[in-house]
Amino acid sequence: MDGLHDLGGREGFGPVPGKEEGRPFHEEWETRAFGIMSAVGEPEWTIDWSRYCRELIPPVDYLTRPYFDQWATVVAAQLIDAGYLTLDELKSRKSLFHASPESPPSTPEAAQAFVRTPKSYAADVSSEPAFAIGDAVRAKLSNPAGHTRLPGYVRGRSGIVVAHHGGHLLPDAGACGEQWGEHLYTVSFAASELWPEAEGRRDRVMVDLWESYVEPA
């Protein structure tokens, strides 16, 4: 999906402020937003579905809301969409939910284990890879209506495959609640191929791209 969230390679938004090293959270409410996002979700709520919901935030809100405020907005929208929460409950700040004694909340230890457990998005793919290391490829010049991890600034640009990572879940499908794998490659682009002002420089940009994102150059 093309939108303001895809800022890679764009100019005119000013400098990117740095964060103090070792401080992922700057306010207590941010830790709560992170905890809520990590704790809730149906099995079909993939990371790509969450990303797609963030992409639906109106541009002004997307650029002005703090990062973890966007997370809270997304999880609220997902809970409403799934029927667990209503907009009236959010407005009144009063829940109509009554906890069941048979479903006690998770212990802090269980929550910590969930957050610390690394997730793998590797997937089996029955087909052979269409490209090999050293192949010249071109990122497709596409304009998808849904979620995609194909950056706008590489579309239509040519590069070289420098790594093959096997099969990984395709984000475009994950945003729709579906799961299937595609071969994943790292493609190296000359900076001058992406930005004319880089002409003559030796810099290169590495981008991980799924097989359906590229074609022979």
N, C-alpha and C positions, 0 to 999 in steps of 0.2 A: 504494500500500500504506500503510495507516495503521499508525503505530508511533511509538516514542519518538523516532525520528530527526526527525520532523516537529514541531519545537519552535516554529515561527513563530507568534507571537501568544499563546503560552502563558505563564502566570505561575507564580511560586513556585520558580524555579530559581536565584534569586540574581543578583547582578550579573555582567555579562560582562567578564572581565578583558581589558584592552587588550594589544596586542603592541608591542614596541619597533619603531619605524619603521625600515624597511630591513633587517629580519632575518626572512626567511621561514623560516629554519632556526635552531634553537637548539642542536642536537647534531649531531655528524658522522653518526651512524646515520640521521638523518632525510634527509640528502642521498642516502644509499644507497637508502633506501626509495623516495624519489622517482625516482631513476634506474632502479631495477628496474621500478617501475610504468610508467615511460615507455618502457622498452625492450622489454618482453615483451607478448605478446598476439597472438591469432589475428585475422585480418581481421574475423571476425564478433563479436569482443569490442568492443562499442560502449561508449561512456562511460556509457550508461544501464544496461548489463548490470553494469558495475562498481559503479554507484551502488546497483543493486538488491541486489548481493551484500553491500554494506555495510549495507543495511537489514535483512539477515538476521542480523546480529550480535546476540546476546542483549542485552537492555536494559542489564544491569549492566555488561557489557563495553563496550558502546557509550558509556556515560557515564563510564567510568573509564579506558579506554585512551587514550593520547595519539593525536592525529590521524594522524600518520604510521605509528603502530603499527597503526591500523585499515587503512591502505593495505597494509601488509605482510601482514596477515591475509587481506585480500581477494585479493591476487595469489597467495598460497599456495593458497587455496581454489580459485581459478580454474585454476591449474596442475594441481592434483590432479584436479579435475573433467574436465579435458581429457586426462588421462593422461600428462602430462609429468613428474609428480612423484608420489611416494607419501608417505603419512603416516609410514611407517617411515623414509624418507630424512630427513624433517624432524626426527624424534625423534633419529636417530643422528647428524645433521649430516654425513652422508657421502653424496655423490651416486653413483648407479650409472650416470650418463651419461658417455659417452666422446665427446669432441668429434671431429668429422670434419675432416681437413685441408682438405677442399674447402669448409668453411663457417667461415672465420675470423671472429672477433668483429669487430663494427663498430669503426671508428676513433673516437677521441674527437671528431674534427671532425664525423663523420657523426652521432654522438649529439647533439652540440650543435645541428646543423642541424635534426634531428628535433624537438627540444624547442622551438626558436625559430620553427619554421614554424607560422604561424597556421592553425587549422582552421576550415572553414566548414561549418555545418549547414543552409545554405539548400537547398531542394529544390523541384523543379517540382511544381506542383499543377494538375491539369487543370480543376478546377471553379472557378467564380467565388466570391469571398468572400461569405459569408452575411451579414456585418455591415459597416457603414461607420462612419467616424469620426462620433461624435455619437450613435450608437445606444445605447439603454439595454439592458443585458444582465444576466443573473444567472448566477453560477457554479453549476454543477450540484451538487446535494446528493447526491454519489455516494460509494460506499465501495469503491474498487477493490481487488481481491485482489492485483494485481501492482504494478509500479512506476508512479508517476505524478508529474508535476510540478505537480499541482493542490494548492495549499496548503490544509490543513484549515481554516484560519481564515477563508478567503473563501468556502467552500462554502455555497450558499444565500443569499449576499449579492449585492446589486445594485450595479452601477457603470455607467460610461460608457466606451465605446470612444474612446480618444484617439489611437491610432496603429495602422496596419496594416503589418506587416513582410514581407508576402509569404509564400511557403511555406517552412516549416522542418521538419526531421525530427521526427516525433512520438516523444517519449521512451518512452511506454508500449510502442510497437512495438519500439523499439531495444533495450529490456531483454529482449525475446524473440528477438533476433537478426534482426528484420525491419526493413526501412527503407521508410517511405513518408512523404510530406509532408502537412502540413495548414497552413492559414492561421494565422498567429500575430498576436495583437493585444496591445496594451497597454491594460489596463482600469484606469480611475481609480475608486477607492472612497473615499467619505467615511470618515474615521476613525470617526465616530459610527455608521456602518453596521456597522463591524467590532467596535467595543468600546463598550458603553453609557456607560462613564465618560468618553468623549470628546465627549459631547453638548455642542453649543454651540461646539465648536472648528472652525476652518477647515482643519485638516490633511487631506491626502488621501494615499492610499497607491496607488502604481502597481504593477501586477502583470502580467507577461507571461503570457498564457493562450492555449493552442491552441483551435482552433475547436470541437473536440469537448468542450471543458471548459465551454462556455457555451451559454446559450439566451436567447431574447428575454425581456426582463423584463416 
